[in-house]
Amino acid sequence: MVHIRFEGRSYDIQEGQINLNASMNDSAIKQRLAQHFDVNLNRFETYVIDRRPSGDLIIRPEAVYG
């Protein structure tokens, strides 16, 4: 499962829906997401990809504190 937080909304997508797998590097994952959401790749530039022990991916904007 891929959990995505993008533009204030949350999405849960199966890896197969966007031809993605957890073994891909961050750049390839961000590229697939940009294609899926039909946006420029730079929109995901500051996003963080958390790989969970379960195999799930959590993709979210970088947290800024302070």
Contacts in CASP RR format, 6 or more apart in sequence:
PFRMAT RR
TARGET T0000
AUTHOR 0000-0000-0000
METHOD contacts of the structure
MODEL  1
MVHIRFEGRSYDIQEGQINLNASMNDSAIKQRLAQHFDVNLNRFETYVID
RRPSGDLIIRPEAVYG
1 12 0 8 1.000
1 13 0 8 1.000
1 14 0 8 1.000
1 15 0 8 1.000
1 56 0 8 1.000
1 57 0 8 1.000
2 11 0 8 1.000
2 12 0 8 1.000
2 13 0 8 1.000
2 14 0 8 1.000
2 15 0 8 1.000
2 18 0 8 1.000
2 20 0 8 1.000
2 56 0 8 1.000
2 57 0 8 1.000
2 59 0 8 1.000
3 10 0 8 1.000
3 11 0 8 1.000
3 12 0 8 1.000
3 56 0 8 1.000
3 57 0 8 1.000
3 58 0 8 1.000
3 59 0 8 1.000
4 10 0 8 1.000
4 11 0 8 1.000
4 12 0 8 1.000
4 13 0 8 1.000
4 33 0 8 1.000
4 59 0 8 1.000
4 60 0 8 1.000
5 11 0 8 1.000
5 59 0 8 1.000
5 60 0 8 1.000
5 61 0 8 1.000
6 33 0 8 1.000
6 37 0 8 1.000
6 59 0 8 1.000
13 36 0 8 1.000
15 21 0 8 1.000
15 22 0 8 1.000
15 57 0 8 1.000
18 32 0 8 1.000
18 33 0 8 1.000
18 35 0 8 1.000
18 36 0 8 1.000
19 32 0 8 1.000
20 29 0 8 1.000
20 32 0 8 1.000
20 33 0 8 1.000
20 57 0 8 1.000
22 51 0 8 1.000
22 55 0 8 1.000
22 56 0 8 1.000
22 57 0 8 1.000
24 32 0 8 1.000
26 49 0 8 1.000
29 49 0 8 1.000
29 57 0 8 1.000
29 59 0 8 1.000
30 41 0 8 1.000
30 44 0 8 1.000
30 45 0 8 1.000
30 47 0 8 1.000
30 49 0 8 1.000
31 41 0 8 1.000
33 44 0 8 1.000
33 47 0 8 1.000
33 59 0 8 1.000
34 40 0 8 1.000
34 41 0 8 1.000
34 43 0 8 1.000
34 44 0 8 1.000
37 43 0 8 1.000
44 59 0 8 1.000
46 61 0 8 1.000
46 62 0 8 1.000
47 59 0 8 1.000
47 60 0 8 1.000
47 61 0 8 1.000
47 62 0 8 1.000
48 59 0 8 1.000
48 60 0 8 1.000
48 61 0 8 1.000
48 62 0 8 1.000
48 63 0 8 1.000
49 57 0 8 1.000
49 58 0 8 1.000
49 59 0 8 1.000
50 57 0 8 1.000
50 58 0 8 1.000
50 59 0 8 1.000
50 60 0 8 1.000
51 57 0 8 1.000
52 58 0 8 1.000
END
